[in-house]
Amino acid sequence: MFRGYADIGGEVVNVSMDEETAYGLTKAFIEGIPILKAKSPMMPTVWLGETSLEFTGMCGAMPMQYHPGAARAWKEAGYTLPDCAKP
């Protein structure tokens, strides 16, 4: 058996997505981070839940912003978002 994690570096949604939907999806992901990290020995080294510019590059060559609903979920969970990536 081989276990691996694949992610594009983040989930991208249309700005027109309902705020509560984006909030609920992000909140569920955040709550699942400990479960994902427990799946295999390499998972704690994956940048799940990483919001710093050092790791995400969100404000670099292809700047992106968090969806307002997602930003609310990250903030409620105690994460700090870079100013340039806030909605």
C-alpha positions as CSV (number, residue, x, y, z in Angstrom):
1,M,0.0,0.0,0.0
2,F,1.2,3.5,-0.8
3,R,-0.2,6.6,0.9
4,G,0.4,10.0,-0.6
5,Y,-1.1,13.4,-0.4
6,A,-1.7,15.5,-3.4
7,D,-2.8,19.1,-3.4
8,I,-2.4,22.0,-5.8
9,G,-1.2,24.2,-3.0
10,G,-4.7,25.4,-2.2
11,E,-8.2,25.2,-3.3
12,V,-9.4,27.9,-5.7
13,V,-13.1,29.0,-5.9
14,N,-14.9,31.6,-7.8
15,V,-15.4,34.9,-6.0
16,S,-19.2,34.5,-6.4
17,M,-19.2,31.4,-4.2
18,D,-21.6,31.9,-1.3
19,E,-19.7,33.0,1.8
20,E,-21.3,30.4,4.0
21,T,-20.3,27.6,1.6
22,A,-16.7,28.8,1.5
23,Y,-16.7,29.2,5.3
24,G,-18.1,25.7,5.8
25,L,-15.7,24.0,3.4
26,T,-12.7,25.8,4.9
27,K,-13.8,25.1,8.4
28,A,-14.2,21.4,7.6
29,F,-10.7,21.3,6.1
30,I,-9.1,23.0,9.1
31,E,-10.9,20.6,11.5
32,G,-9.6,17.7,9.5
33,I,-5.9,18.7,9.5
34,P,-5.1,16.7,12.6
35,I,-6.7,13.6,11.1
36,L,-4.8,14.1,7.8
37,K,-1.5,14.6,9.7
38,A,-2.0,11.3,11.5
39,K,-2.5,9.3,8.3
40,S,1.2,8.6,7.7
41,P,4.7,9.5,9.1
42,M,5.3,12.0,6.3
43,M,2.0,14.0,6.7
44,P,3.2,16.2,9.6
45,T,5.8,17.6,7.2
46,V,3.2,18.6,4.6
47,W,2.2,22.3,4.8
48,L,-1.4,21.7,5.7
49,G,-2.8,24.8,7.3
50,E,0.2,26.9,6.4
51,T,-0.8,30.5,5.8
52,S,2.5,32.3,5.9
53,L,3.9,34.0,2.9
54,E,7.2,32.1,3.3
55,F,5.5,28.9,2.4
56,T,2.5,29.9,0.3
57,G,3.8,32.7,-1.9
58,M,0.3,34.1,-2.1
59,C,1.4,37.6,-2.7
60,G,4.1,36.9,-5.2
61,A,4.1,36.7,-9.0
62,M,0.5,35.5,-9.0
63,P,-1.2,37.2,-6.1
64,M,-4.4,35.7,-4.8
65,Q,-6.7,36.6,-2.0
66,Y,-8.7,34.3,0.4
67,H,-12.4,34.1,-0.2
68,P,-14.2,36.2,2.6
69,G,-15.8,33.0,3.9
70,A,-12.5,31.1,4.0
71,A,-10.7,34.0,5.6
72,R,-13.3,34.0,8.4
73,A,-12.8,30.3,9.0
74,W,-9.0,30.6,9.2
75,K,-9.2,33.6,11.5
76,E,-11.7,31.9,13.8
77,A,-9.3,28.9,13.9
78,G,-6.5,31.2,15.2
79,Y,-4.5,31.5,12.0
80,T,-2.9,34.7,10.8
81,L,-3.4,35.6,7.2
82,P,-1.0,38.0,5.3
83,D,-2.5,41.4,4.7
84,C,-2.0,41.2,1.0
85,A,-4.1,38.0,0.8
86,K,-7.0,39.2,2.9
87,P,-10.2,39.9,1.0
